[in-house]
Amino acid sequence: MTENEIFKKIALGVLDMIPNEVQFSKSVMEIMRLEGVVEHTGFYLKESGEKEWLDIFNSDFDESCIQELYEITQNHPLEHKNWNRAIFTLYPDNKFDMEYIWDQELQDRVDGYNNDNQS
């Protein structure tokens, strides 16, 4: 898949987690990506401004596309930096924004767990 195809897949996944009858002003998927592990959560804002959580438990979102996105971004060093968190924001007009974040504290915790398990 290309980067754009993955973004489309994420957007469709987010829309699947929002009830069909709901009008929203924006939706946010918060992503954590580590080696071999992807987790996500998120929320949407109704047009009234009320915040609701995405229904991640009744979704069939395929998180493997996040690992694929990571591989793509790492092969374009001039375009992206290393990341272990990301925020995907989707708007009702199908425009989106993707923010890549490096969370050193998260990485330090994971490295600590890994070192403890190897001892």
Secondary structure as GFF3:
##gff-version 3
##sequence-region A 1 119
A	DSSP	alpha_helix	3	16	.	.	.	ID=ss1
A	DSSP	beta_strand	24	34	.	.	.	ID=ss2
A	DSSP	beta_strand	37	46	.	.	.	ID=ss3
A	DSSP	beta_strand	51	53	.	.	.	ID=ss4
A	DSSP	three_ten_helix	56	58	.	.	.	ID=ss5
A	DSSP	alpha_helix	64	74	.	.	.	ID=ss6
A	DSSP	beta_strand	85	90	.	.	.	ID=ss7
A	DSSP	beta_strand	96	101	.	.	.	ID=ss8
A	DSSP	alpha_helix	104	118	.	.	.	ID=ss9
###
